[in-house]
Amino acid sequence: MEKDKTKHRNKDLDQLSDPAFDGDAKLMMANLLHNLPGLAYRCKNDGDWTMLFLSERCHELTGYHPHELIHNAVLSYDSLIVPEDRDLVRNTINEGVASGNQFQIEYRIMHKSGVITWVLETGCAFYDEDGNPLILDGFIRDISRRREKDEQLSSLAHELAEMNASKDRFFTLLAHDLQNPIYAVISLSEFMMDNCNELEKRDLHAAFRQVNNSARTIHVLLENLLDWSRLQTGKIMLQKEYVSLKPLIEYAVKQFETSIQQKNLEVIIGMDEDIRIYSDMRLISVIIRNLVSNAVKFSENESQVRITVAVKDDKVEISVLDQGIGIPRKYLNNIFSLNSELRQYGTANEAGSGLGLILSSNFARLIGAELEVESKLNSGSCFTLILPLKID
């Protein structure tokens, strides 16, 4: 079989013996080799692949002139191959030679300058009358740019896959959180429609309050959804301004007034005087809103929620402390990640997947802040937003 393949390949070379090429064969071959985007070679089929011929592009690809590599005058071509790739190269070429097929492989070589270069080598063996491989002829070209683009595409594909996975996890959590308040709105509204004539005013008022509370929960979840969507699509632009923290905190507390009253919570805002920082008011508002929501949701009835604001050096710390159910220690390190496995219901059976905390952590990074958590099971949690006094 090797003889047949060698005979077939030699048909191309036989064309050079045609009278039409007399006197021009060497010139034509020189021009062809000069215009090839890489180096052509002929080498022995030995342990070092001792080079017998290298085209002039050898210097461009390796940094060495042909005469330095031919007959291993200065060093062998094999020594240019990155050590980690040598076995793969040798095994691939040996398999091609043994089967009588063309071999092709991508690997790395060390340029004389020290730069690692990715190359693609294609070649085949020529055999003697007994089928023994004598020499290898082939072509080697630089594919570093293509490999770089491949790696960029691979990285982008990985990022897209991660984004899709995050999107799927986010919507799964959102659906989980929406179930209870939507069911509450549907069931309570149906109950009121069916029994409006029999219900006392006090009972109707209580039912309406529950519907309102569920609607507010849905509103917060949808706000988080819109904010997360803007975050993922890069549509959130920081709008810096001087922000007074006290009104933001008071407004966040007021948003959950109904739940606070239902649980008979005491909310204490510890702030000696108003503090102004230079940052994005909307993002800070979202973070504070979610921290207050989390504290109210997991607080026991007739307990305290304490919000403190303190200046420490060039930082402002906003802490939201509750006396609620707390968080198991094993979940604390991953509490701000979509991969968190923590699923807790609030003390009034409110859904709690942690979406607000995940969004708040991302927003904190955007404004150059940090979000930290301390918690003890059955004793409560403290979330602290650490903000620079001014973001340049």
Secondary structure, DSSP 8 states (H G I E B T S, - for coil): -HHHHHHHHHHHHHGGGSGGGTTTHHHHHHHHHHHSSSEEEEEESSTT--EEEE-TTHHHHHSS-HHHHBTTSS--GGGGB-HHHHHHHHHHHHHHHHHT--EEEEEEEE-TTS-EEEEEEEEEEEE-TTS-EEEEEEEEEE-HHHHHHHHHHHHHHHHHHHHHHHHHHHHHHHHHHHHHHHHHHHHHHHHHHHHTTTS-HHHHHHHHHHHHHHHHHHHHHHHHHHHHHHHHTT-----EEEEEHHHHHHHHHHHTHHHHHHTT-EEEEE-SS--EEEEEHHHHHHHHHHHHHHHHHT--TT-EEEEEEEEETTEEEEEEEE-S----HHHHTTTTSTT-------TTS-----HHHHHHHHHHHHTT-EEEEEEETTTEEEEEEEEESB--
